[in-house]
Amino acid sequence: MNPTRKPMRMASRRLIHHMLGGEGHNDVWVKVIDGALIALIVLNILAVILESVPTLSISHGPVFHSFDLISVGVFTVEYVLRVWTAVELSDHRFKHPLWGRLRYMATPLAIVDLLAVLPFFLGYFVELDLRTLRVLRLLRIFKLTRYSSAMHMLVAVLRQESRAVGAILFIMIVAMVFMGSLMYLIEHPAQPHVFPDIPTSLWWAVVTLTTLGYGDVTPITPLGRMLGGVVAVAGVAMVALPSGILASGFSEQLRIRREEYSEKAAKALTDGHLSKAEKHALEEMRLQLGMSEEEAASILQHLASQPKETNCPHCGGVLKGFIAHTRRREDIKTAAHRDDELEPRIEG
């Protein structure tokens, strides 16, 4: 084997990893590729929606089919290249040539990329209805999560608040089972055809606790209506609790991301200026955290206006607020000098 082929292969793999957005989102070509893939995903979703219209499907069927073939080809090449370049990721879990790639294939984003092309290939091996195949093609919309910082933040919030959300879901399930069973006991004698069993009563509990209230299953007895009112009022609180938890989780994630950016920016500004590499790293972090340019500029301006820390010439320790302390000392000396000048005048 030619010894020069391996470094060339590694260089090309790293270049492809870079162009697929693995690093360097400020690169013009990376933005062009990201924009082209996003546009292709959106066009695929529109094509699936329009193809469901019978007249358009009959008159433009070959066009839709050709566009689907091109899209599947592009998405398949993208998936293969992402798996091949997975060893270039900074995470040490993906460094092994075989197991690293297999671990990457099990990540959520890689599974989404696979689902985007899997329905097309399944059609050749499994007998699928055309409508089922069309709906499965809509899974390509989840590929947009790769380019959305909001979705990344939502996943982080759900991971952070998983215990609280899980506790609320558990309480809701217990409440639905209890209320549905109780409503069955109350309403079944009066409406055996409306509340014939507990599963049907559970449907009533679900639509009432979630404040949907379709009205297809309603109590008629006084005790049943009273219970229905209690469940409806409790449903408002049950829906409001997850909303409050998720809202506080989003606020906490925003605070954490600002602090991460501030810490990295403060380290970069220790020498008083930002190098080209430091600016590039900060811009990368800003894009990963989903921060706006105005917010990042405000943090940098605030850090630049802060007094610099000074090391003690004797012990080498950091003297925080050294400049402010020096200024206060100079102000005291100036005030004392003025008092000395005024003192002879007062004596005179």
N, C-alpha and C positions, 0 to 999 in steps of 0.2 A: 504494500500500500504506500502510495506517495506521501511522505511526511508533511508536505505542504498542503495537502487536501483537507486535513483535519482543522488547522487554523482557519482556512478559507471557509469551511463549512460552519465553524463556530461564529465567524464574523458575519456571514450571511444570515445565520439564525438570529444573531443579536440584532442585526439590521431589521429583519422582518418583525421581531418582537417590538422593536422601537416604532416601526411604522404602524403596527396594530394598536398603538396606544399604550404599550407596556411602560413607556417612559417618554418624557419629552413632549407633553401636550402643547407646548409652545411652537413646535415645529409646524411649518405651514403645510407640509405634505401629510403630516399626521392629522391635522384638522381637515384637510381635503378628504382623506380616506374615511374619517369618522363621519363627516357630513354626507359622503356618498352612501355609506352603509345605513345611516339614519334615513336618508331619502328613500333608499330601496326598501327598507322595512315599512315605511309609511305607505309607499306605493303598493306593496304587497297586501297590506290591510285593506286599502281602498279597492284593489282588484278582487279580493275575496268578497267584499261587501257588494260590489257591483255585479259580480258573477252570480250572486244569488238571485238577481232579477232575471226571470225567465227570458224576456225579450232580448236583453243584452247577452245572456249566456248563449242563446241560439245564434244571434247575428254576429257576435264577436268571440265565439268559442275558441277558434284557433289562435287568436291574439292572446287571450288569457292563458291558454296552454303554453304557448311559446314563452310568454313572460314568466310563467311559473318555472319552466325549465331553466331559463337564464338565472332566475333568483336562486333556485335550488343549487345550481352549479356554483354561484358566488358564495352562498352560505356554507356549502360543503367545503370549498377551498379554505374559507375563513376558519371553519372549525378545525380542519386538519392542521392548518398552520398554527393555530392557537395551541393545540395539543403538542405539536412539535416544538414550539418555542417556550413551553411551560417551564422548562428547566432554567430559563433566564429570569424567572421571577425572583424577587428578593427573598421570598419565604423559603426557608431551608427545607420545608417539607417536600418541595417540588424539585429538588436538586438531582435526585437519582434519575438516571436515564429511563428506567422502566417504571419503578414504583412512584416516582415523582409525577410522571405523566398520568398514571392511573389515578393517583390522588387528585390531580387536577381535573380529570374527567368526572370525578364524583362531586366537584364543587357546584353550587347552585347555578352560577353563570354558565359553566360548561354544559350542564344538563339542559339549560334553556337553549343554548346553541344547538345541541343535539336534537331537541324536540322541534326545532324550526325546520329541520330537513327530514326527520324520521318519518312523518306521515307520507311523504312522497315515495320513499323506498318501501314502506310497508304496503303500499298499493300494489306492488309487483308480487308480493309473497302472500298477502292476506286479502281475502275478498272484503272490500269495504264499500259501503254505500257512498255515492258521490257527495251527498250532503254531510255525511260524517267526515269524509276527507276534507271537505271545504272548511268545516268548523275546526278540525285539528290544525289546519293551516293558519288559523287565527292565533295559534300559540306563538307565532313569530312576533307578535306585539310585545311579548315579554323580553325580546332582545333589546328593547329600548331601555330596560332597566340598567344595562351596562353603561349607558351614557347619561343616566339621570342621577344626580347627587341627592335629589329628594328621596328617591327610592332607597338609596344607601342609608340615608338618615332614618327613614322609616324602619328599615331592618334593624338598625342600631337601637332605635327606641324600643322596638318590640323585644329585642334581646335583653335590653336593660330592664324593662318593666314586665318581663315574662312572668315573674312570680305574682305580681299584683293583678295582671290581666288574667292569669290562670285562676287565681282565687275568685275573681268576680265571675268568670265563666262557670266555675264550679257552683257558686251560690245560685247563679241563674238556672243551671240545670236542676239543682235540688228544688228550687222554687217552682219551676215548671212542672216537674213530676208531682210534687205535693199538691199544687193548685189544680192541675189537671185531674188528678185522682179524686180530689175533694169535690170538684165540679161534677165529675161523673156520678159520685154518690148522691149529690143533690138533684141533678137534672135528669138522670136516667129514668126515674119513675114517671116524670112528667113528659119527657121527650125521648122516648126510646129510639126513635128514628134519627134524631139529631145528635144525641150522645149515646150511641149504641155500645161503645167500648171505651177503654182508657186511652188507646192510641188516638182516637178521634178527639177525645177531650184534651189530649196533649197538644193537638194542632190548635185548639182554641187557646190554650195557655201560651203557646208560642206567639201567635199573632196578637194577643192581648198584652203580654209582657213587653213585646217589641214595639208596642203602640201602633201597629199596623191597622188592626181592627177591620178586617174585610167584611164582617157582618154575615158571613155564610153560616156561622155557628154562634148562636146567641142564647143566653139563658132567659127563661120566662118566669121562673118562680121568684118570689121576693128574696129568699135567701140566696138564690143563685145570682140575682142581679147585684145584691150587696157584695157578694164575693167577687163578682166581675168588676165592680167599682174599685174595690181594694187592690185587685191585681192590676188594673189599668193605672192607678196612681203609683203603685210600686214599680210598674214598668218604666215610668218616667225617670225615677231615681236610678233604676238599674241601667238604663241607657246613658244617663248623665255621668255615672261613675267612670266607665272606661274612657269617655271623652275627656274628662278632667285628668285622668292618669296619663293619657297619651299627650295631652297638651302640655302638662308639666314635664313629661319626658322629652318632648321636642325642645322646650325651653332649656332643659338641662343639657341636652346634646349641643345646642347652639353655644351655651356657655363653655362647655368643655372644648369645643372646637376653637372658639376664640382664644381660650387659654393656651391651647396647643400651638396655635399660630403665634401668639404673643411670646411664648417661651422660645420658640425657634427664632423669631425675629430679634428678640433681645440678645440671644447668643450671637447672631450674625452681626449685630450692631456694637459688639463689645469693643471693636477697634475703631469705631466712629464712622465707618462707611460700609457700603455693601458692594462686594465684588460681583462680577458677572455670574459666577457660579452660585453665589448666595442668592442673587436675585432670581436665578433660574429655579433653585430649590424652593424658595418661598412661593414663587408662582405655581410650581407643581403642587405644593401643599395647599395653596388657596383653591386650586381647582379640585383637588381631592376632597377637601372639606366643604365645597360648595359655597364658598364665601364670595361676596361681590367685590369688585375692584375698589369701590368706595369704602367698604368696611375695612379691607386690608390696608388701604392708604391711610385711613383714620388711625388704625393701630400703629402703623409705622411712624406716623407724624407724632402720635402721643409718646412713643418710645424715644424718638429723637429729641423731644423737648425735655425729657427727664434728665436730671443731673447725673453725670457719669460717676461711677464708683472709683475711689482712689485707694491705692495700697499704702499702708503705713510704711515709711522709710526705715523704721526700726525693726518691727516684727513681721512685716510683709502681709499683715491682715488687711481685710477690706474695710475701709472707712466709709460707711454709708452716710450720705448726706454731707460729705466733706465740703463740698462747695458752699452749701447753705451755711454750714458752721463757720467757714472762713469769712463769708460775707457778713455774718452776724458779728464776728470778732472785729472785722474792719469797721463796721458801723459803730461798734462800741468805742474803738480807738478814736474814730473821727469825732464822736460825741464828746469823749473825754478831752480831746484837744481843743474843741470849741469852748468847753467849760474853763480850760486853763487860760484861754485868751480873754474870756469874759471876766474872769476873777479879778485881774488888776483894775479893770474899768470899774467894777463894783466897789473895790476898795478906794479908788480915787474919788 
